[in-house]
Amino acid sequence: MQEIIELKNITQKYDNKIILKDINLSILNSQSIAFTGHNGAGKSTLLKIIAKVVEPTFGEVNYNEDLLFHYVPEHFPKMSITAREYLTYMGKMDDLKCEEIDNRLMSLGKDFFLAEMMDTPMKHLSKGSLQKIGIVQSLLRQPDVLILDEPLSGQDMDSQSVFIHKMNMLKKAGVVIIMSCHEPFLIDSISDIIYQIDEMKVIQCSFKPYQKREFFLWFDKLGNAEIPEIYQNRVKYWNDKYQMKVEETESNAIIVNMIQQGWKLSGMEDADDERFG
């Protein structure tokens, strides 16, 4: 794979306090990278440096191509304009035509359960809804590099499933995904490379994947929703809900499929919990 971004001897200071020190890092095309670490370790700062939002105190960042970056911050500003007005403006900034923007907003708004909020002033929306708007904005036009700061904080379970599905589709399309994250399940679902930021340094590490770990998914039937044929032998009616036992590696695809068929995900439990066996 080709190197597209190089960080050389990056050091960042705030108020004479060193946040990051002598960071050297190569980012290759098609990689999906997660940065972990405790709050205040410098994850958000490093993402902003990579995204060219913040200039490093020392060192340099080299880009081998003219890359289209999309950056989604953890905290989204509450503005007086509506979500539709904001997203339309951002789509035009990405050189999209009005018809393209309208079509994408209709599709993505439905996917992320935002259709009824599009004409609501953003200052009246929750943190989770604002974060989803940021993700929708980043997906209006496919970027070369997508940078996400704690992308699932404040999001509901259905939206998490849709998000993971879309990130994996972008990976297949060759988009570089760089995120800061605390959730092991998200890292395992999306990321190929994991770095921990500790004591101002970036250290490559790995998490043990959840292979063979199993869960019970709980679904509520909405309207005339039907169980997809491929799952009919796996779904049980138990305690007024529909239950399915799945391996973690297949859970995201099953959740998305069931939601698309009109079902509502109401819960997810570890299959090792004997209460649900």
Backbone as CSV, one residue per row, in Angstrom:
resi,resn,N_x,N_y,N_z,CA_x,CA_y,CA_z,C_x,C_y,C_z
1,MET,0.838,-1.203,0.000,0.000,0.000,0.000,0.872,1.251,0.000
2,GLN,0.336,2.314,-0.529,1.091,3.557,-0.685,0.890,4.484,0.514
3,GLU,1.979,5.082,0.960,1.884,6.086,2.015,1.272,7.363,1.449
4,ILE,0.244,7.870,2.131,-0.386,9.109,1.666,-0.247,10.252,2.672
5,ILE,-0.004,9.912,3.941,0.180,10.945,4.969,1.361,10.529,5.844
6,GLU,2.258,11.471,6.111,3.410,11.202,6.973,3.507,12.284,8.045
7,LEU,3.524,11.861,9.303,3.755,12.768,10.421,5.210,12.645,10.841
8,LYS,5.915,13.771,10.869,7.345,13.762,11.184,7.623,14.640,12.399
9,ASN,8.060,13.982,13.480,8.514,14.683,14.689,7.482,15.696,15.197
10,ILE,6.215,15.261,15.247,5.143,16.158,15.682,5.175,16.345,17.200
11,THR,5.247,17.581,17.614,5.107,17.943,19.019,4.057,19.041,19.123
12,GLN,3.166,18.906,20.107,2.108,19.895,20.285,2.080,20.377,21.731
13,LYS,2.073,21.689,21.896,2.001,22.299,23.217,0.747,23.158,23.332
14,TYR,0.177,23.171,24.527,-0.895,24.104,24.860,-0.538,24.746,26.199
15,ASP,-0.470,26.058,26.225,-0.132,26.771,27.473,1.134,26.198,28.116
16,ASN,2.151,26.004,27.275,3.454,25.491,27.705,3.413,24.058,28.232
17,LYS,2.284,23.367,28.071,2.191,21.963,28.445,2.291,21.109,27.192
18,ILE,3.177,20.139,27.194,3.345,19.267,26.034,2.240,18.207,26.025
19,ILE,1.468,18.146,24.935,0.398,17.166,24.782,0.893,15.956,24.004
20,LEU,1.607,16.203,22.926,2.185,15.154,22.087,3.656,15.465,21.877
21,LYS,4.495,14.438,21.805,5.934,14.687,21.696,6.576,13.734,20.688
22,ASP,7.232,14.311,19.690,8.046,13.567,18.718,7.280,12.392,18.104
23,ILE,6.100,12.705,17.566,5.263,11.668,16.949,5.687,11.467,15.495
24,ASN,5.994,10.227,15.140,6.290,9.854,13.764,5.319,8.744,13.364
25,LEU,4.620,8.971,12.256,3.567,8.027,11.879,3.353,8.068,10.375
26,SER,3.193,6.895,9.782,2.853,6.787,8.368,1.437,6.239,8.227
27,ILE,0.652,6.856,7.367,-0.719,6.412,7.103,-0.797,6.036,5.630
28,LEU,-1.263,4.804,5.383,-1.309,4.277,4.034,-2.727,4.326,3.481
29,ASN,-2.830,4.298,2.170,-4.165,4.316,1.572,-4.928,3.049,1.953
30,SER,-6.235,3.209,2.111,-7.169,2.121,2.443,-7.061,1.630,3.879
31,GLN,-6.271,2.267,4.727,-6.177,1.843,6.127,-7.358,2.367,6.937
32,SER,-7.713,1.615,7.961,-8.672,2.074,8.959,-7.977,2.039,10.314
33,ILE,-7.814,3.201,10.917,-6.978,3.364,12.105,-7.819,3.870,13.272
34,ALA,-7.579,3.316,14.451,-8.214,3.802,15.677,-7.142,4.265,16.647
35,PHE,-7.375,5.443,17.247,-6.523,5.938,18.318,-7.293,5.794,19.630
36,THR,-6.655,5.159,20.616,-7.256,4.990,21.927,-6.401,5.712,22.963
37,GLY,-6.923,5.768,24.174,-6.189,6.433,25.250,-7.161,7.151,26.167
38,HIS,-6.698,7.495,27.357,-7.585,8.138,28.328,-7.933,9.556,27.881
39,ASN,-8.955,10.125,28.507,-9.355,11.491,28.195,-8.196,12.450,28.474
40,GLY,-7.932,13.325,27.522,-6.851,14.275,27.674,-5.507,13.768,27.179
41,ALA,-5.474,12.549,26.633,-4.196,11.990,26.183,-3.686,12.651,24.915
42,GLY,-4.575,13.285,24.156,-4.159,13.956,22.932,-4.768,13.382,21.660
43,LYS,-5.774,12.524,21.809,-6.391,11.891,20.636,-7.015,12.932,19.714
44,SER,-7.850,13.797,20.274,-8.523,14.805,19.458,-7.522,15.763,18.825
45,THR,-6.488,16.114,19.580,-5.454,17.004,19.048,-4.759,16.378,17.847
46,LEU,-4.437,15.103,17.945,-3.754,14.426,16.840,-4.655,14.358,15.608
47,LEU,-5.945,14.089,15.807,-6.867,14.061,14.668,-6.931,15.427,13.982
48,LYS,-6.973,16.486,14.774,-7.039,17.835,14.198,-5.771,18.177,13.424
49,ILE,-4.641,17.693,13.907,-3.378,17.928,13.187,-3.407,17.197,11.843
50,ILE,-3.837,15.940,11.844,-3.911,15.169,10.598,-4.881,15.816,9.623
51,ALA,-5.986,16.344,10.147,-7.021,16.953,9.306,-6.681,18.376,8.874
52,LYS,-5.556,18.889,9.304,-5.114,20.255,8.983,-5.997,21.323,9.631
53,VAL,-6.679,20.946,10.709,-7.478,21.912,11.468,-6.585,22.683,12.435
54,VAL,-5.533,22.025,12.936,-4.593,22.623,13.886,-3.173,22.435,13.349
55,GLU,-2.358,23.481,13.454,-0.948,23.390,13.074,-0.141,22.878,14.263
56,PRO,0.752,21.914,14.051,1.571,21.433,15.163,2.554,22.503,15.629
57,THR,2.907,22.456,16.901,3.891,23.396,17.430,5.253,23.174,16.774
58,PHE,5.623,21.908,16.652,6.862,21.530,15.960,6.574,20.328,15.067
59,GLY,7.413,20.154,14.069,7.259,19.030,13.166,6.408,19.386,11.957
60,GLU,6.173,18.395,11.114,5.419,18.649,9.890,4.605,17.433,9.484
61,VAL,3.548,17.709,8.720,2.715,16.659,8.153,2.807,16.772,6.638
62,ASN,3.177,15.672,5.995,3.309,15.646,4.543,2.189,14.818,3.927
63,TYR,1.609,15.364,2.862,0.535,14.682,2.148,1.026,14.392,0.729
64,ASN,0.994,13.121,0.352,1.520,12.720,-0.947,0.516,12.907,-2.080
65,GLU,-0.704,13.236,-1.733,-1.732,13.470,-2.734,-2.565,14.672,-2.312
66,ASP,-3.332,15.197,-3.270,-4.304,16.241,-2.965,-5.565,15.551,-2.460
67,LEU,-5.687,15.420,-1.142,-6.713,14.591,-0.530,-7.934,15.398,-0.118
68,LEU,-9.100,14.787,-0.282,-10.339,15.364,0.240,-10.556,14.816,1.647
69,PHE,-10.496,15.711,2.644,-10.721,15.331,4.036,-12.143,15.683,4.452
70,HIS,-12.761,14.806,5.221,-13.973,15.125,5.954,-13.705,14.824,7.425
71,TYR,-14.020,15.785,8.278,-13.697,15.696,9.702,-14.966,15.885,10.520
72,VAL,-15.251,14.927,11.399,-16.434,14.996,12.266,-15.960,15.129,13.705
73,PRO,-16.155,16.295,14.329,-15.710,16.481,15.712,-16.634,15.782,16.702
74,GLU,-16.160,15.587,17.915,-17.003,14.979,18.944,-18.126,15.924,19.357
75,HIS,-17.809,17.192,19.527,-18.794,18.173,19.976,-19.169,19.062,18.798
76,PHE,-20.441,19.025,18.440,-20.919,19.748,17.279,-21.609,21.029,17.742
77,PRO,-21.351,22.165,17.092,-21.959,23.420,17.542,-23.460,23.440,17.340
78,LYS,-24.176,24.027,18.295,-25.627,24.176,18.184,-25.918,25.517,17.511
79,MET,-26.355,25.433,16.249,-26.594,26.642,15.463,-28.090,26.886,15.273
80,SER,-28.428,28.107,14.874,-29.834,28.476,14.690,-30.404,27.959,13.375
81,ILE,-29.545,27.676,12.393,-30.046,27.179,11.118,-30.487,25.725,11.271
82,THR,-31.330,25.278,10.346,-31.821,23.908,10.415,-30.756,22.934,9.911
83,ALA,-30.981,21.663,10.225,-30.056,20.620,9.751,-30.014,20.604,8.230
84,ARG,-31.166,20.759,7.582,-31.200,20.743,6.122,-30.416,21.919,5.540
85,GLU,-30.563,23.092,6.130,-29.840,24.262,5.632,-28.326,24.063,5.774
86,TYR,-27.922,23.535,6.921,-26.491,23.297,7.145,-25.948,22.272,6.165
87,LEU,-26.649,21.157,6.011,-26.164,20.082,5.152,-26.175,20.486,3.684
88,THR,-27.154,21.274,3.295,-27.195,21.768,1.915,-26.007,22.678,1.638
89,TYR,-25.719,23.550,2.576,-24.565,24.449,2.419,-23.266,23.651,2.314
90,MET,-23.108,22.647,3.185,-21.884,21.847,3.174,-21.781,21.012,1.903
91,GLY,-22.911,20.540,1.406,-22.892,19.803,0.149,-22.433,20.670,-1.009
92,LYS,-22.868,21.925,-1.022,-22.434,22.855,-2.067,-20.932,23.142,-1.937
93,MET,-20.430,23.180,-0.699,-18.995,23.360,-0.490,-18.196,22.199,-1.093
94,ASP,-18.834,21.027,-1.147,-18.202,19.845,-1.747,-18.503,19.734,-3.236
95,ASP,-19.017,20.820,-3.827,-19.276,20.887,-5.269,-20.366,19.929,-5.730
96,LEU,-21.300,19.625,-4.860,-22.433,18.790,-5.253,-23.558,19.665,-5.791
97,LYS,-24.292,19.147,-6.744,-25.446,19.850,-7.289,-26.632,19.707,-6.338
98,CYS,-27.563,20.650,-6.421,-28.698,20.659,-5.492,-29.482,19.351,-5.544
99,GLU,-29.671,18.820,-6.753,-30.414,17.562,-6.878,-29.669,16.420,-6.191
100,GLU,-28.347,16.390,-6.336,-27.545,15.364,-5.671,-27.671,15.483,-4.160
101,ILE,-27.612,16.718,-3.675,-27.718,16.952,-2.229,-29.066,16.484,-1.715
102,ASP,-30.131,16.854,-2.403,-31.481,16.467,-1.966,-31.628,14.950,-1.914
103,ASN,-31.116,14.272,-2.926,-31.217,12.807,-2.960,-30.425,12.163,-1.836
104,ARG,-29.225,12.689,-1.591,-28.393,12.135,-0.526,-29.004,12.395,0.853
105,LEU,-29.572,13.590,1.034,-30.196,13.900,2.319,-31.409,13.009,2.568
106,MET,-32.164,12.732,1.532,-33.328,11.865,1.692,-32.895,10.458,2.101
107,SER,-31.851,9.953,1.427,-31.381,8.599,1.713,-30.703,8.500,3.074
108,LEU,-29.747,9.399,3.332,-28.995,9.341,4.588,-29.854,9.725,5.785
109,GLY,-30.769,10.670,5.575,-31.671,11.040,6.650,-32.530,9.867,7.094
110,LYS,-32.980,9.084,6.136,-33.749,7.883,6.457,-32.881,6.845,7.143
111,ASP,-31.662,6.648,6.624,-30.761,5.637,7.185,-30.453,5.906,8.652
112,PHE,-30.238,7.192,8.992,-29.835,7.558,10.354,-31.002,8.072,11.201
113,PHE,-32.233,7.832,10.731,-33.426,8.177,11.507,-33.489,9.673,11.819
114,LEU,-33.121,10.482,10.810,-33.097,11.936,10.977,-34.140,12.648,10.109
115,ALA,-34.925,11.893,9.348,-35.811,12.505,8.360,-36.736,13.547,8.991
116,GLU,-37.247,13.266,10.181,-38.187,14.187,10.828,-37.492,15.351,11.521
117,MET,-36.171,15.341,11.563,-35.425,16.408,12.243,-34.755,17.369,11.272
118,MET,-34.849,17.106,9.978,-34.110,17.884,8.996,-34.454,19.373,9.016
119,ASP,-35.672,19.700,9.369,-36.086,21.108,9.353,-36.176,21.704,10.755
120,THR,-35.521,21.046,11.697,-35.453,21.544,13.072,-34.176,22.352,13.265
121,PRO,-34.243,23.524,13.893,-33.010,24.268,14.183,-32.033,23.397,14.977
122,MET,-30.773,23.436,14.594,-29.788,22.540,15.200,-29.580,22.807,16.688
123,LYS,-29.872,24.016,17.121,-29.700,24.333,18.538,-30.706,23.599,19.423
124,HIS,-31.746,23.018,18.809,-32.748,22.283,19.572,-32.528,20.772,19.533
125,LEU,-31.479,20.320,18.888,-31.231,18.892,18.747,-30.282,18.380,19.826
126,SER,-30.398,17.098,20.136,-29.545,16.473,21.148,-28.129,16.289,20.616
127,LYS,-27.214,15.975,21.531,-25.831,15.736,21.128,-25.748,14.573,20.143
128,GLY,-26.499,13.504,20.403,-26.470,12.354,19.516,-26.972,12.692,18.121
129,SER,-28.035,13.496,18.037,-28.571,13.893,16.735,-27.594,14.806,15.999
130,LEU,-26.954,15.707,16.722,-25.959,16.587,16.095,-24.779,15.776,15.563
131,GLN,-24.385,14.759,16.319,-23.274,13.922,15.859,-23.658,13.181,14.580
132,LYS,-24.902,12.702,14.513,-25.352,12.019,13.301,-25.397,12.971,12.117
133,ILE,-25.769,14.213,12.352,-25.763,15.204,11.276,-24.347,15.399,10.760
134,GLY,-23.373,15.425,11.680,-21.981,15.532,11.259,-21.558,14.348,10.405
135,ILE,-22.010,13.155,10.769,-21.680,11.964,9.989,-22.362,12.018,8.626
136,VAL,-23.621,12.435,8.593,-24.321,12.580,7.310,-23.579,13.563,6.411
137,GLN,-23.139,14.672,6.982,-22.398,15.659,6.194,-21.125,15.051,5.612
138,SER,-20.465,14.224,6.385,-19.213,13.624,5.917,-19.441,12.606,4.816
139,LEU,-20.680,12.104,4.686,-20.991,11.075,3.699,-21.685,11.620,2.452
140,LEU,-21.971,12.924,2.421,-22.632,13.489,1.246,-21.793,13.251,-0.006
141,ARG,-20.512,13.458,0.125,-19.576,13.151,-0.948,-18.485,12.263,-0.380
142,GLN,-18.147,11.201,-1.067,-17.147,10.278,-0.538,-15.790,10.949,-0.452
143,PRO,-15.202,11.008,0.751,-13.883,11.632,0.903,-12.767,10.641,0.624
144,ASP,-11.549,11.143,0.563,-10.377,10.272,0.532,-9.995,9.842,1.947
145,VAL,-10.179,10.764,2.888,-9.839,10.499,4.289,-11.005,10.974,5.156
146,LEU,-11.525,10.080,5.984,-12.605,10.410,6.911,-12.058,10.346,8.325
147,ILE,-12.156,11.464,9.045,-11.615,11.561,10.400,-12.774,11.758,11.373
148,LEU,-12.851,10.883,12.381,-13.995,10.840,13.285,-13.524,10.886,14.734
149,ASP,-14.031,11.829,15.484,-13.664,11.966,16.895,-14.800,11.422,17.753
150,GLU,-14.586,10.256,18.366,-15.594,9.583,19.195,-16.942,9.520,18.465
151,PRO,-17.008,8.820,17.343,-18.186,8.911,16.470,-19.468,8.339,17.036
152,LEU,-19.428,7.428,18.001,-20.660,6.821,18.497,-21.128,7.378,19.833
153,SER,-20.450,8.389,20.361,-20.881,8.934,21.644,-22.248,9.577,21.489
154,GLY,-23.208,9.134,22.295,-24.540,9.721,22.267,-25.455,9.140,21.213
155,GLN,-25.027,8.107,20.471,-25.877,7.566,19.424,-26.642,6.336,19.905
156,ASP,-27.844,6.158,19.351,-28.664,5.012,19.699,-28.148,3.753,19.003
157,MET,-28.610,2.603,19.457,-28.095,1.325,18.978,-28.375,1.118,17.486
158,ASP,-29.564,1.508,17.017,-29.889,1.348,15.602,-28.922,2.153,14.737
159,SER,-28.646,3.381,15.140,-27.743,4.239,14.378,-26.315,3.713,14.420
160,GLN,-25.922,3.105,15.533,-24.594,2.500,15.616,-24.435,1.404,14.564
161,SER,-25.467,0.596,14.408,-25.410,-0.498,13.435,-25.296,0.040,12.016
162,VAL,-26.078,1.065,11.701,-26.010,1.671,10.376,-24.632,2.289,10.150
163,PHE,-24.127,2.959,11.172,-22.823,3.599,11.070,-21.728,2.577,10.748
164,ILE,-21.698,1.470,11.478,-20.675,0.451,11.253,-20.768,-0.105,9.842
165,HIS,-21.979,-0.349,9.383,-22.178,-0.858,8.022,-21.617,0.115,6.993
166,LYS,-21.904,1.391,7.145,-21.454,2.384,6.167,-19.939,2.576,6.218
167,MET,-19.353,2.499,7.401,-17.902,2.620,7.490,-17.208,1.458,6.780
168,ASN,-17.755,0.278,6.922,-17.152,-0.870,6.253,-17.329,-0.802,4.738
169,MET,-18.405,-0.190,4.279,-18.572,0.027,2.841,-17.532,1.025,2.332
170,LEU,-17.252,2.070,3.116,-16.224,3.038,2.725,-14.849,2.382,2.689
171,LYS,-14.574,1.505,3.655,-13.299,0.784,3.651,-13.119,0.007,2.351
172,LYS,-14.184,-0.678,1.930,-14.115,-1.448,0.686,-13.870,-0.545,-0.518
173,ALA,-14.329,0.705,-0.427,-14.139,1.661,-1.526,-12.768,2.330,-1.479
174,GLY,-11.958,2.007,-0.464,-10.607,2.547,-0.384,-10.458,3.808,0.432
175,VAL,-11.508,4.230,1.137,-11.436,5.440,1.966,-10.596,5.149,3.218
176,VAL,-9.681,6.068,3.549,-8.918,5.967,4.794,-9.800,6.470,5.934
177,ILE,-9.965,5.666,6.972,-10.788,6.033,8.122,-9.871,6.140,9.342
178,ILE,-9.898,7.301,9.992,-9.075,7.540,11.172,-10.003,8.045,12.265
179,MET,-10.023,7.362,13.403,-10.942,7.790,14.458,-10.304,7.652,15.828
180,SER,-10.819,8.443,16.753,-10.523,8.224,18.164,-11.725,7.510,18.752
181,CYS,-11.471,6.590,19.676,-12.568,5.746,20.129,-12.215,5.072,21.443
182,HIS,-13.270,4.846,22.275,-13.113,4.085,23.505,-13.762,2.705,23.419
183,GLU,-14.703,2.526,22.489,-15.517,1.317,22.455,-14.809,0.173,21.731
184,PRO,-14.415,-0.893,22.444,-13.739,-2.023,21.788,-14.549,-2.644,20.662
185,PHE,-15.902,-2.717,20.820,-16.707,-3.348,19.770,-16.637,-2.552,18.482
186,LEU,-16.548,-1.228,18.576,-16.462,-0.406,17.376,-15.096,-0.568,16.717
187,ILE,-14.059,-0.564,17.531,-12.706,-0.759,17.000,-12.611,-2.100,16.288
188,ASP,-13.155,-3.137,16.911,-13.093,-4.472,16.328,-13.893,-4.559,15.037
189,SER,-14.974,-3.782,14.941,-15.856,-3.836,13.770,-15.300,-3.079,12.576
190,ILE,-14.457,-2.070,12.822,-14.047,-1.174,11.744,-12.540,-1.133,11.518
191,SER,-11.759,-1.126,12.585,-10.344,-0.748,12.480,-9.422,-1.921,12.189
192,ASP,-8.413,-1.653,11.357,-7.368,-2.630,11.052,-6.140,-2.433,11.934
193,ILE,-5.894,-1.191,12.331,-4.705,-0.840,13.103,-5.135,-0.020,14.313
194,ILE,-4.584,-0.346,15.470,-4.935,0.365,16.704,-3.675,0.970,17.299
195,TYR,-3.749,2.258,17.622,-2.653,2.945,18.312,-3.175,3.455,19.652
196,GLN,-2.358,3.319,20.671,-2.667,3.902,21.968,-1.788,5.115,22.191
197,ILE,-2.421,6.200,22.622,-1.663,7.404,22.969,-1.470,7.421,24.480
198,ASP,-0.212,7.361,24.889,0.101,7.289,26.317,1.405,8.030,26.575
199,GLU,1.383,8.882,27.568,2.569,9.667,27.946,3.155,10.390,26.734
200,MET,2.267,11.004,25.956,2.609,11.870,24.820,3.124,11.110,23.605
201,LYS,3.141,9.758,23.671,3.649,8.949,22.573,2.515,8.147,21.935
202,VAL,2.741,7.732,20.687,1.806,6.873,19.969,2.422,5.487,19.854
203,ILE,1.719,4.477,20.392,2.238,3.117,20.439,1.265,2.196,19.718
204,GLN,1.753,1.437,18.750,0.879,0.493,18.059,0.581,-0.678,18.979
205,CYS,-0.672,-1.079,19.010,-1.079,-2.189,19.861,-2.173,-2.960,19.139
206,SER,-2.715,-3.925,19.818,-3.809,-4.700,19.223,-4.749,-5.140,20.326
207,PHE,-6.027,-5.257,19.958,-7.036,-5.795,20.860,-7.395,-7.191,20.395
208,LYS,-7.640,-8.078,21.314,-8.072,-9.426,20.949,-9.466,-9.334,20.349
209,PRO,-9.642,-9.755,19.111,-10.966,-9.682,18.502,-11.955,-10.590,19.216
210,TYR,-13.220,-10.300,19.037,-14.269,-11.031,19.732,-14.721,-12.269,18.956
211,GLN,-13.811,-12.986,18.356,-14.197,-14.146,17.581,-14.868,-15.175,18.486
212,LYS,-15.924,-15.763,17.974,-16.711,-16.798,18.641,-17.527,-16.252,19.813
213,ARG,-17.482,-14.976,20.077,-18.346,-14.420,21.106,-19.753,-14.314,20.537
214,GLU,-20.765,-14.659,21.346,-22.136,-14.700,20.858,-23.033,-13.775,21.673
215,PHE,-24.089,-13.314,21.015,-25.043,-12.402,21.649,-26.462,-12.848,21.336
216,PHE,-27.377,-12.427,22.198,-28.794,-12.506,21.881,-29.253,-11.121,21.434
217,LEU,-29.865,-11.059,20.261,-30.481,-9.832,19.773,-31.978,-9.916,20.042
218,TRP,-32.557,-8.805,20.500,-33.984,-8.746,20.794,-34.634,-7.747,19.834
219,PHE,-35.717,-8.180,19.204,-36.402,-7.338,18.236,-37.877,-7.184,18.590
220,ASP,-38.406,-5.994,18.302,-39.843,-5.740,18.368,-40.391,-5.714,16.948
221,LYS,-41.539,-6.339,16.753,-42.163,-6.349,15.436,-42.974,-5.078,15.242
222,LEU,-42.701,-4.380,14.151,-43.425,-3.155,13.824,-44.309,-3.414,12.607
223,GLY,-45.599,-3.114,12.751,-46.511,-3.261,11.614,-46.553,-4.685,11.094
224,ASN,-46.400,-4.821,9.794,-46.457,-6.127,9.130,-45.070,-6.685,8.812
225,ALA,-44.091,-6.309,9.590,-42.726,-6.771,9.331,-42.668,-8.299,9.323
226,GLU,-41.930,-8.835,8.372,-41.755,-10.279,8.249,-40.311,-10.660,8.556
227,ILE,-40.132,-11.848,9.113,-38.784,-12.342,9.371,-38.169,-12.779,8.047
228,PRO,-36.988,-12.247,7.676,-36.344,-12.703,6.440,-36.182,-14.220,6.438
229,GLU,-36.378,-14.814,5.286,-36.367,-16.272,5.179,-35.087,-16.895,5.726
230,ILE,-33.956,-16.235,5.505,-32.677,-16.809,5.934,-32.540,-16.864,7.457
231,TYR,-33.397,-16.122,8.192,-33.316,-16.105,9.645,-34.461,-16.857,10.321
232,GLN,-35.415,-17.379,9.562,-36.631,-17.915,10.169,-36.369,-19.053,11.140
233,ASN,-35.356,-19.863,10.882,-35.046,-20.980,11.785,-34.230,-20.547,13.000
234,ARG,-33.881,-19.267,13.055,-33.020,-18.791,14.143,-33.763,-17.889,15.129
235,VAL,-34.947,-17.452,14.764,-35.694,-16.519,15.602,-36.651,-17.278,16.511
236,LYS,-36.627,-16.911,17.806,-37.537,-17.500,18.789,-38.402,-16.390,19.394
237,TYR,-39.649,-16.731,19.673,-40.538,-15.798,20.376,-40.436,-16.110,21.859
238,TRP,-39.935,-15.137,22.625,-39.609,-15.393,24.032,-39.888,-14.140,24.845
239,ASN,-40.731,-14.278,25.874,-40.991,-13.162,26.793,-41.493,-11.921,26.051
240,ASP,-42.452,-12.140,25.133,-43.104,-11.057,24.374,-42.168,-10.354,23.391
241,LYS,-41.021,-10.943,23.120,-40.115,-10.353,22.140,-39.556,-11.449,21.232
242,TYR,-38.952,-11.030,20.149,-38.333,-11.952,19.215,-36.826,-11.953,19.462
243,GLN,-36.292,-13.161,19.632,-34.898,-13.312,20.042,-34.120,-14.068,18.955
244,MET,-32.868,-13.657,18.726,-32.003,-14.369,17.796,-30.601,-14.455,18.393
245,LYS,-30.008,-15.643,18.364,-28.648,-15.833,18.842,-27.701,-15.699,17.665
246,VAL,-26.679,-14.831,17.791,-25.782,-14.550,16.672,-24.344,-14.492,17.163
247,GLU,-23.406,-14.758,16.253,-22.009,-14.495,16.524,-21.722,-13.023,16.298
248,GLU,-20.776,-12.478,17.049,-20.510,-11.046,16.933,-20.096,-10.644,15.521
249,THR,-19.359,-11.537,14.840,-18.871,-11.196,13.510,-20.001,-11.012,12.504
250,GLU,-21.183,-11.556,12.791,-22.316,-11.425,11.871,-23.394,-10.490,12.389
251,SER,-23.240,-10.008,13.623,-24.320,-9.268,14.269,-24.669,-7.974,13.544
252,ASN,-23.658,-7.225,13.076,-23.940,-5.939,12.440,-24.791,-6.108,11.186
253,ALA,-24.428,-7.076,10.335,-25.176,-7.288,9.097,-26.603,-7.730,9.392
254,ILE,-26.784,-8.581,10.402,-28.132,-9.056,10.746,-28.981,-7.911,11.276
255,ILE,-28.418,-7.089,12.139,-29.167,-5.960,12.693,-29.633,-5.024,11.580
256,VAL,-28.719,-4.680,10.677,-29.075,-3.781,9.576,-30.164,-4.399,8.712
257,ASN,-30.025,-5.685,8.405,-31.015,-6.366,7.567,-32.385,-6.371,8.226
258,MET,-32.447,-6.690,9.508,-33.736,-6.729,10.214,-34.379,-5.343,10.284
259,ILE,-33.572,-4.321,10.540,-34.100,-2.957,10.580,-34.669,-2.565,9.217
260,GLN,-33.956,-2.928,8.155,-34.434,-2.616,6.812,-35.742,-3.329,6.494
261,GLN,-35.981,-4.474,7.152,-37.222,-5.219,6.936,-38.355,-4.743,7.843
262,GLY,-38.093,-3.691,8.630,-39.156,-3.094,9.428,-39.160,-3.466,10.891
263,TRP,-38.130,-4.171,11.355,-38.043,-4.551,12.761,-37.311,-3.481,13.561
264,LYS,-37.559,-3.453,14.867,-36.880,-2.519,15.763,-35.998,-3.310,16.717
265,LEU,-34.700,-2.965,16.759,-33.791,-3.591,17.712,-34.055,-3.005,19.099
266,SER,-34.413,-3.867,20.055,-34.750,-3.372,21.395,-33.730,-3.752,22.456
267,GLY,-32.768,-4.601,22.098,-31.774,-4.958,23.091,-30.732,-5.903,22.532
268,MET,-29.616,-5.999,23.268,-28.510,-6.887,22.880,-27.861,-7.374,24.165
269,GLU,-27.802,-8.700,24.360,-27.272,-9.276,25.592,-26.186,-10.293,25.265
270,ASP,-25.192,-10.406,26.141,-24.161,-11.419,25.999,-24.795,-12.796,26.168
271,ALA,-24.560,-13.698,25.233,-25.170,-15.030,25.276,-24.668,-15.858,26.443
272,ASP,-23.557,-15.456,27.075,-23.055,-16.190,28.243,-23.883,-15.951,29.492
273,ASP,-24.770,-14.912,29.412,-25.643,-14.633,30.559,-26.733,-15.692,30.595
274,GLU,-26.736,-16.522,31.632,-27.644,-17.669,31.690,-29.114,-17.270,31.782
275,ARG,-29.419,-16.030,32.106,-30.813,-15.595,32.191,-31.510,-15.701,30.853
276,PHE,-30.723,-15.625,29.768,-31.326,-15.535,28.450,-31.126,-16.798,27.613
277,GLY,-30.634,-17.866,28.208,-30.375,-19.083,27.467,-31.663,-19.846,27.125
